[in-house]
Amino acid sequence: MKESVGTTGLILNEPLLWEKGKKGRCGFSLPRRDVESFPLDQELTAEGPDFPDLSEVDVVRHYTRLSQWNFGVDTGMYPLGSCTMKYSPKTNEKQASLSGFSGAHPLLPASLSQGALKIMFELEQYLAEITGMDAITLQPAAGAHGELTGMLVIYAFHKKKGAQRSKIIVPDTAHGTNPASAALCGYRPVPVRSNEQGILSVEAIAEVMDEDTAGIMVTNPNTLGLFEENSQAIADLVHAKGGLVYCDGANVNAVMGMVKMGNIGVDVMQLNLHKTFSTPHGGGGPGSGPVCVKKHLESFLPVPRVVEENGRYLLVENYPESVGKVSAFHGSVGVMLKAYSYIRSMGPKNLKRASQLAVLNANYIKERLKGTLHLPYDRPCMHECVFSDKHQATQKVATLDMAKRLMDYGFHPPTVYFPLVVHGAIMVEPTETESKEEIDQFIEAFKAIVNEAKEAPDLLHDAPKSCKVRRLDETTAARKPCLAG
Ligand SMILES: Cc1ncc(COP(=O)(O)O)c(C=O)c1O
């Protein structure tokens, strides 16, 4: 367990750069001039902007300190369920920043972008292999954007058949973005409850599936971290009524090399490259949510498509049934490059092993913490496990208190109060990149916190105590994100 709780946080006071600056300090040295001097234009000699005078060390320390008040996957375990905050190998960042890629202008013609187009073309093929689907678009810039694009494809399919439908089935274990994406596309989401095992039953779907329902949108593995075991039977039922099956494949980190969604009845799915394929999730950075479809939906994919012809790569617009363009330029190419580098460096065997380890780690945590925390669905899980605060209710300690206290132990809290089907949910996703030692520390920290809940609950109510920013009014912080002071 991490030592000396209460003193581990970095409590450093750091002034603004303007307060730090001292007239005459300098942080650069220019090389000796080797050309004739030339007088500057008048406009460039006017009073400069109000920048502080700083030395190099002033600036380096300032930003290093600020970075230490933050928490990232490079700092420690970040078991944020649903987000797959795994450590991504730095080599993939390096490949993506090669100057030929990072310096390429998105308006370059295809003839001058052959390298990038080749990588996009091959990445599509790798993703098709991993998912068991036939055709891919890399354009969407996020998971939810991929969902919307997938919904547009389903909409276009029904439109072409001449009978638009009005509803989409969305289970209670779907990711929150699913009903929103369906509604944005004009469909009415029809909620369906998961069964006592936390998964969908064929009977529940049979009750709501009809000929006015465009299809079903299933997050698989679902937000309880459970695999939808009845997927094929549900797909058969939906197909028999003319509907399509959408899979939110953002959790594919749990099934690579083990399940191909295209083989169990899925017609359309999106992946989150920024979860599984070497781009960290969150922080407002660029994402990528490729959409994968079976052959019968290929003609509806967004344009332009990357096509290979005699060893040359082209961007082709001529797909009259396409839903159109969904992203500026080619989408998030930097994220695609990292995914390509990750897939190539791992190879099929190691991608499968990554998923196996992700599942093993989650099950290990589930088994070791289930006596300590309430486990609502006591069965093998996939990449994440979901507990609740039910056992702590008598001590008037809630999920939020335990999550905040974990920060004092040096861990990023898990996802809390999601999924909604579990009251006071604590959703832990360790990912494959955490070692047994790190996971054991996390488990011991959680056990210590649960003991504190019994013996000194106020320690939890007041947590975190050793972080730069203490317990915040969450509502105000969300509406007014100024955390200073
Ligand atoms: C299962 C699932 N679906 C969809 C999304 C949405 O992805 P994004 O945040 O990129 O829009 C997420 C995000 O974590 C997710 O976990």
Ligand as a Chemical Component Dictionary entry (heavy atoms), coordinates in Angstrom:
data_LIG
# 
_chem_comp.id                   LIG 
_chem_comp.type                 NON-POLYMER 
_chem_comp.pdbx_formal_charge   0 
_chem_comp.three_letter_code    LIG 
# 
loop_
_chem_comp_atom.comp_id 
_chem_comp_atom.atom_id 
_chem_comp_atom.alt_atom_id 
_chem_comp_atom.type_symbol 
_chem_comp_atom.charge 
_chem_comp_atom.model_Cartn_x 
_chem_comp_atom.model_Cartn_y 
_chem_comp_atom.model_Cartn_z 
_chem_comp_atom.pdbx_ordinal 
LIG C1 C1 C 0 -18.999 2.064 -24.693 1  
LIG C2 C2 C 0 -18.764 3.468 -25.168 2  
LIG N1 N1 N 0 -19.456 3.933 -26.224 3  
LIG C3 C3 C 0 -19.278 5.175 -26.676 4  
LIG C4 C4 C 0 -18.384 6.031 -26.094 5  
LIG C5 C5 C 0 -18.288 7.442 -26.604 6  
LIG O1 O1 O 0 -17.050 7.710 -27.168 7  
LIG P1 P1 P 0 -16.549 9.213 -27.330 8  
LIG O2 O2 O 0 -16.301 9.736 -25.949 9  
LIG O3 O3 O 0 -15.309 9.135 -28.131 10 
LIG O4 O4 O 0 -17.618 9.989 -28.038 11 
LIG C6 C6 C 0 -17.633 5.602 -25.004 12 
LIG C7 C7 C 0 -16.669 6.481 -24.340 13 
LIG O5 O5 O 0 -15.964 6.101 -23.430 14 
LIG C8 C8 C 0 -17.825 4.281 -24.525 15 
LIG O6 O6 O 0 -17.149 3.823 -23.456 16 
# 
loop_
_chem_comp_bond.comp_id 
_chem_comp_bond.atom_id_1 
_chem_comp_bond.atom_id_2 
_chem_comp_bond.value_order 
_chem_comp_bond.pdbx_ordinal 
LIG C1 C2 SING 1  
LIG C2 N1 SING 2  
LIG C2 C8 DOUB 3  
LIG N1 C3 DOUB 4  
LIG C3 C4 SING 5  
LIG C4 C5 SING 6  
LIG C4 C6 DOUB 7  
LIG C5 O1 SING 8  
LIG O1 P1 SING 9  
LIG P1 O2 DOUB 10 
LIG P1 O3 SING 11 
LIG P1 O4 SING 12 
LIG C6 C7 SING 13 
LIG C6 C8 SING 14 
LIG C7 O5 DOUB 15 
LIG C8 O6 SING 16 
# 
